[in-house]
Amino acid sequence: MSVVMEEEIKRWTARRKSALVLEIIQGKTTVSEASRQFDLPPSEIESWVDDGKRGMENALRAKPEDVREQYERQLKDLQEAYGEAMLELRARKKLASLLGKDES
């Protein structure tokens, strides 16, 4: 790990996160090593890596999307998924009531 990353980190700023993500992408460390060293869940570090890759991909596009567009698209996708889940839940409850089962 680099000297910057060896100090005890009390707050994970965007700069520190990006430095760690860059080291992971460059192969200087792994998610599991960083997880152990900084006492962070691997899923959190993997999320940072995914966010970093998405950000790099967007930055390198001929016509980058702004952050607001990205979040609006993500919000729309999540709302659609929620709506579908609610419809499925209602359908299951209706089916259960028609079949005489009391499913909550």
VORO-212295 format. One line per field, with one value per atom (N, C-alpha, C): residue in three letters; y, z, x. Coordinates in pm, 1 decimal, padded with zeros to 6 digits, always signed. Each point is the difference from the previous one (the first is absolute). Layout:
N
residuo <- [ALA,...]
y <- [Y,...]
z <- [Z,...]
x <- [X,...]
end
This chain:
104
residuo <- [MET,MET,MET,SER,SER,SER,VAL,VAL,VAL,VAL,VAL,VAL,MET,MET,MET,GLU,GLU,GLU,GLU,GLU,GLU,GLU,GLU,GLU,ILE,ILE,ILE,LYS,LYS,LYS,ARG,ARG,ARG,TRP,TRP,TRP,THR,THR,THR,ALA,ALA,ALA,ARG,ARG,ARG,ARG,ARG,ARG,LYS,LYS,LYS,SER,SER,SER,ALA,ALA,ALA,LEU,LEU,LEU,VAL,VAL,VAL,LEU,LEU,LEU,GLU,GLU,GLU,ILE,ILE,ILE,ILE,ILE,ILE,GLN,GLN,GLN,GLY,GLY,GLY,LYS,LYS,LYS,THR,THR,THR,THR,THR,THR,VAL,VAL,VAL,SER,SER,SER,GLU,GLU,GLU,ALA,ALA,ALA,SER,SER,SER,ARG,ARG,ARG,GLN,GLN,GLN,PHE,PHE,PHE,ASP,ASP,ASP,LEU,LEU,LEU,PRO,PRO,PRO,PRO,PRO,PRO,SER,SER,SER,GLU,GLU,GLU,ILE,ILE,ILE,GLU,GLU,GLU,SER,SER,SER,TRP,TRP,TRP,VAL,VAL,VAL,ASP,ASP,ASP,ASP,ASP,ASP,GLY,GLY,GLY,LYS,LYS,LYS,ARG,ARG,ARG,GLY,GLY,GLY,MET,MET,MET,GLU,GLU,GLU,ASN,ASN,ASN,ALA,ALA,ALA,LEU,LEU,LEU,ARG,ARG,ARG,ALA,ALA,ALA,LYS,LYS,LYS,PRO,PRO,PRO,GLU,GLU,GLU,ASP,ASP,ASP,VAL,VAL,VAL,ARG,ARG,ARG,GLU,GLU,GLU,GLN,GLN,GLN,TYR,TYR,TYR,GLU,GLU,GLU,ARG,ARG,ARG,GLN,GLN,GLN,LEU,LEU,LEU,LYS,LYS,LYS,ASP,ASP,ASP,LEU,LEU,LEU,GLN,GLN,GLN,GLU,GLU,GLU,ALA,ALA,ALA,TYR,TYR,TYR,GLY,GLY,GLY,GLU,GLU,GLU,ALA,ALA,ALA,MET,MET,MET,LEU,LEU,LEU,GLU,GLU,GLU,LEU,LEU,LEU,ARG,ARG,ARG,ALA,ALA,ALA,ARG,ARG,ARG,LYS,LYS,LYS,LYS,LYS,LYS,LEU,LEU,LEU,ALA,ALA,ALA,SER,SER,SER,LEU,LEU,LEU,LEU,LEU,LEU,GLY,GLY,GLY,LYS,LYS,LYS,ASP,ASP,ASP,GLU,GLU,GLU,SER,SER,SER]
y <- [-00118.8,+00118.8,+00124.1,+00104.4,+00123.6,+00063.1,+00094.3,+00068.7,+00072.5,+00058.9,+00072.9,-00092.8,-00124.2,-00093.5,-00068.5,+00013.5,-00070.3,+00073.0,+00127.6,+00071.8,-00046.6,+00017.5,-00038.1,+00098.0,-00053.7,+00085.2,+00006.5,+00121.3,+00020.0,+00029.5,+00067.5,+00036.9,-00030.2,-00070.0,-00037.1,+00107.5,+00093.5,+00105.7,-00057.2,+00075.5,-00042.8,-00019.6,+00085.1,-00011.2,-00130.2,-00034.4,-00124.7,-00122.2,+00006.5,-00111.6,-00019.3,+00110.2,-00011.5,-00050.4,+00037.3,-00050.3,-00151.2,-00047.5,-00143.8,-00073.2,+00054.5,-00061.7,-00008.2,+00104.7,+00000.4,-00108.3,-00016.7,-00105.1,-00138.8,-00017.2,-00128.8,-00023.3,+00100.8,-00012.8,-00026.5,+00064.1,-00018.2,-00131.9,-00071.2,-00129.0,+00009.8,+00116.9,+00017.1,-00061.4,-00016.0,-00064.3,-00064.8,-00073.3,-00064.3,+00049.7,-00028.3,+00038.2,-00067.9,-00128.2,-00070.9,+00053.8,+00034.5,+00058.0,+00134.4,+00083.5,+00131.6,-00014.3,-00097.2,-00024.7,-00032.2,-00086.4,-00036.4,+00117.9,+00067.7,+00107.4,+00116.0,+00034.4,+00117.5,-00034.7,-00129.7,-00046.3,+00050.7,-00023.7,+00037.9,-00124.3,-00002.3,-00115.2,-00004.1,-00117.3,-00010.0,+00056.1,-00016.5,+00050.1,+00152.1,+00069.0,+00145.8,+00040.4,-00067.0,+00030.8,-00034.6,-00114.6,-00038.2,+00103.1,+00056.4,+00105.0,+00123.1,+00036.0,+00112.8,-00027.9,-00122.8,-00036.9,+00009.8,-00052.4,+00007.4,+00144.8,+00082.8,+00141.6,+00067.9,-00033.4,+00058.3,-00038.3,-00125.9,-00045.3,+00068.8,+00014.0,+00069.5,+00145.5,+00062.1,+00139.3,+00018.2,-00093.7,+00007.8,-00018.9,-00097.6,-00027.3,+00123.6,+00062.9,+00119.5,+00114.1,+00016.3,+00108.8,-00016.0,-00123.9,-00025.0,-00005.1,+00017.4,+00003.0,+00128.1,-00006.8,+00118.6,+00108.5,-00042.7,+00094.5,-00047.5,+00034.1,-00050.1,+00045.2,-00089.8,+00035.1,+00074.7,+00094.8,+00063.2,-00087.3,+00028.3,-00081.8,-00004.4,+00112.3,+00005.2,-00098.3,-00003.2,-00093.5,-00144.4,-00029.7,-00135.6,-00039.1,+00089.2,-00031.2,-00006.7,+00087.6,-00005.1,-00131.8,-00046.3,-00127.4,-00114.8,+00004.4,-00104.4,+00001.8,+00118.6,+00012.2,-00056.9,+00030.6,-00051.8,-00152.9,-00057.0,-00146.1,-00061.4,+00062.5,-00051.1,+00012.4,+00110.4,+00017.5,-00105.4,-00029.8,-00103.1,-00136.4,-00031.7,-00128.0,-00008.3,+00109.7,+00003.7,-00021.8,+00067.4,-00014.9,-00143.3,-00063.1,-00139.5,-00091.0,+00025.1,-00081.2,+00016.8,+00122.5,+00024.1,-00070.3,+00003.5,-00070.1,-00149.8,-00054.5,-00143.0,-00034.2,+00082.8,-00023.3,+00002.7,+00099.3,+00009.0,-00121.6,-00042.7,-00116.9,-00124.7,-00015.5,-00115.8,+00001.6,+00118.3,+00011.4,-00030.6,+00049.6,-00025.8,-00149.1,-00062.4,-00143.2,-00078.8,+00039.1,-00068.9,+00013.3,+00118.4,+00017.9,-00079.9,-00011.2,-00078.7,-00149.2,-00041.9,-00141.2,-00033.4,+00102.0,-00022.2,-00003.0,+00041.8,+00005.2,+00141.5,+00013.2,+00132.8,+00026.5,+00055.7,+00028.7,+00147.3,+00034.8,+00140.6,+00041.0]
z <- [+00000.0,+00000.0,+00000.0,-00053.3,-00005.9,+00138.2,+00012.3,+00126.9,+00041.9,-00097.2,+00029.8,+00063.8,-00046.4,+00046.2,+00131.1,+00043.2,+00120.0,+00129.2,-00009.3,+00120.6,+00046.3,+00127.9,+00051.6,-00053.6,-00056.4,-00062.1,+00089.8,+00037.5,+00086.5,-00082.4,-00113.0,-00085.5,-00144.0,-00069.3,-00138.6,-00094.3,-00034.2,-00093.9,-00141.4,-00092.8,-00140.2,-00050.6,+00043.7,-00043.8,+00049.4,+00125.3,+00054.8,-00066.4,-00019.6,-00067.6,-00140.1,-00073.1,-00137.6,-00002.5,+00098.7,+00006.4,+00021.2,+00088.0,+00025.1,-00123.3,-00061.6,-00120.9,-00109.2,-00017.2,-00101.3,+00028.6,+00126.0,+00035.3,-00029.5,+00022.3,-00029.9,-00150.7,-00075.8,-00146.1,-00057.8,+00055.9,-00048.5,+00046.0,+00087.0,+00046.6,+00113.1,+00060.0,+00110.9,+00129.2,+00007.6,+00115.1,-00047.8,+00088.6,-00033.6,+00095.3,-00035.5,+00086.3,+00135.9,-00000.3,+00128.4,+00085.7,-00061.8,+00077.0,+00060.3,-00081.9,+00047.5,+00109.2,-00016.0,+00099.5,+00135.8,-00001.3,+00125.8,+00056.4,-00086.2,+00047.2,+00060.6,-00062.5,+00045.1,+00076.9,+00027.8,+00076.3,-00061.6,-00131.3,-00073.8,-00061.7,-00015.0,-00066.4,-00147.7,-00052.8,-00141.3,-00092.1,+00037.0,-00085.1,-00014.7,+00105.1,-00007.1,-00095.9,+00009.2,-00088.7,-00144.1,-00019.3,-00134.9,-00058.2,+00084.4,-00043.9,-00046.8,+00073.3,-00040.7,-00134.3,-00017.2,-00126.2,-00114.4,+00020.8,-00103.5,-00033.4,+00103.8,-00021.6,-00076.3,+00036.0,-00067.6,-00146.3,-00029.6,-00139.4,-00080.4,+00060.5,-00069.8,-00025.3,+00099.5,-00015.0,-00108.0,-00004.9,-00104.6,-00137.2,-00011.1,-00128.2,-00047.9,+00090.6,-00036.2,-00039.5,+00073.5,-00028.7,-00137.1,-00045.8,-00127.3,-00118.7,+00024.2,-00109.4,-00079.7,-00125.8,-00084.7,+00054.5,+00056.9,+00054.7,+00140.3,+00100.6,+00135.7,+00054.4,+00074.5,+00069.2,+00126.9,+00036.0,+00127.6,+00113.5,+00117.4,+00116.2,+00022.0,-00021.5,+00019.9,-00092.9,-00126.9,-00094.9,+00044.7,+00048.6,+00045.6,+00116.0,+00097.6,+00115.9,-00036.5,-00091.1,-00042.8,-00070.3,-00083.8,-00068.8,+00101.2,+00095.2,+00102.3,+00085.6,+00035.6,+00078.2,-00077.0,-00128.3,-00083.2,-00003.0,-00018.1,-00001.9,+00133.0,+00109.8,+00132.3,+00024.6,-00046.7,+00016.1,-00079.8,-00120.6,-00081.2,+00068.2,+00053.4,+00068.5,+00122.8,+00073.4,+00117.7,-00041.5,-00106.2,-00048.9,-00039.0,-00069.3,-00039.6,+00122.7,+00099.0,+00122.1,+00074.1,+00004.5,+00066.7,-00073.1,-00133.8,-00077.1,+00026.8,+00002.7,+00026.4,+00140.4,+00097.3,+00137.5,+00009.2,-00064.2,+00001.3,-00067.3,-00111.7,-00070.7,+00087.0,+00069.6,+00088.5,+00114.1,+00057.4,+00108.7,-00050.5,-00118.0,-00058.2,-00026.9,-00057.6,-00027.3,+00129.8,+00101.1,+00129.1,+00059.4,-00011.3,+00055.7,-00079.7,-00131.0,-00082.9,+00028.4,+00034.3,+00030.3,+00145.9,+00077.4,+00138.8,+00096.5,-00046.2,+00088.3,+00052.1,+00125.2,+00057.7,+00003.5,-00109.8,-00011.2,+00025.5,+00086.6,+00028.3,-00056.9]
x <- [+00084.5,-00084.5,+00088.3,-00053.8,+00076.6,+00009.8,+00090.2,+00021.0,-00127.2,-00070.4,-00123.0,-00102.6,-00004.9,-00100.7,+00039.3,+00124.3,+00043.9,-00035.8,-00032.5,-00038.1,-00138.3,-00026.8,-00131.9,-00103.3,-00105.2,-00100.7,-00122.4,-00035.0,-00115.6,-00124.6,+00018.3,-00112.5,+00037.8,-00087.8,+00027.2,-00052.8,+00086.9,-00037.0,+00001.4,-00055.5,-00001.1,+00142.9,+00090.9,+00139.8,+00062.4,-00024.2,+00056.4,-00062.6,-00132.3,-00067.6,+00056.5,+00015.6,+00049.9,+00143.8,+00081.5,+00137.7,+00000.2,-00087.6,-00009.0,-00053.1,-00103.4,-00056.8,+00105.8,+00077.5,+00105.4,+00103.4,+00037.1,+00096.3,-00056.7,-00129.9,-00063.4,-00002.3,-00038.5,-00005.5,+00138.9,+00101.0,+00137.4,+00061.0,-00068.6,+00049.9,+00100.7,+00013.1,+00094.4,-00052.7,-00130.6,-00063.4,-00129.3,-00063.3,-00126.8,-00108.0,-00123.4,-00111.4,+00013.2,+00035.1,+00010.2,+00114.6,+00112.9,+00110.9,-00040.6,-00062.6,-00043.5,-00105.3,-00087.3,-00104.5,+00061.5,+00098.7,+00067.3,+00078.7,+00073.9,+00086.5,-00078.7,-00112.3,-00074.3,-00127.1,-00018.3,-00116.1,-00130.8,-00012.3,-00120.2,-00061.6,-00131.1,-00061.5,+00040.9,+00031.7,+00037.2,-00107.5,-00125.8,-00108.6,+00005.7,+00042.5,+00010.2,+00111.8,+00113.0,+00112.3,-00036.9,-00066.3,-00042.2,-00095.7,-00084.2,-00092.0,+00077.9,+00104.8,+00084.1,+00066.2,+00048.9,+00065.7,-00100.3,-00120.5,-00103.5,-00034.1,-00016.4,-00029.4,+00113.4,+00123.2,+00115.9,+00006.0,-00028.1,+00001.0,-00109.6,-00118.6,-00109.1,+00037.2,+00061.5,+00040.6,+00105.0,+00095.8,+00102.9,-00061.8,-00089.4,-00064.3,-00075.7,-00072.2,-00075.4,+00093.3,+00108.9,+00093.8,+00064.8,+00014.6,+00066.6,-00096.5,-00126.7,-00097.4,+00016.0,-00040.8,+00005.9,-00092.8,-00111.8,-00096.9,-00038.9,+00078.7,-00026.1,-00135.2,-00063.4,-00123.5,+00038.3,-00082.0,+00031.3,-00053.6,+00044.2,-00033.3,-00151.1,-00065.1,-00145.4,-00071.1,+00040.2,-00061.0,+00021.5,+00119.2,+00029.8,-00091.2,-00013.5,-00082.7,-00147.8,-00043.8,-00140.1,-00029.9,+00092.0,-00019.1,-00002.0,+00092.0,+00005.7,-00127.1,-00048.0,-00122.6,-00118.4,-00008.6,-00108.9,+00003.3,+00117.8,+00014.1,-00044.3,+00039.9,-00037.4,-00150.3,-00059.1,-00143.9,-00076.4,+00047.6,-00063.8,+00009.9,+00116.4,+00019.1,-00090.4,-00011.8,-00087.2,-00145.3,-00042.4,-00136.5,-00030.9,+00093.7,-00018.2,-00008.5,+00082.8,-00001.8,-00132.7,-00051.5,-00127.9,-00113.6,+00001.0,-00103.1,+00004.4,+00120.2,+00014.8,-00049.9,+00032.9,-00044.6,-00152.2,-00062.0,-00146.5,-00062.3,+00059.0,-00052.2,+00010.0,+00110.2,+00017.2,-00102.0,-00022.0,-00097.5,-00140.3,-00032.0,-00131.5,-00017.3,+00101.2,-00005.2,-00015.7,+00075.2,-00008.0,-00139.6,-00060.1,-00135.1,-00102.1,+00018.4,-00091.7,+00012.8,+00120.3,+00023.5,-00031.4,-00035.1,-00036.7,+00116.0,+00116.0,+00117.0,+00012.0,+00035.2,+00021.3,+00149.1,+00051.8,+00143.5,+00022.7,+00092.4,+00026.5,+00131.2]
end
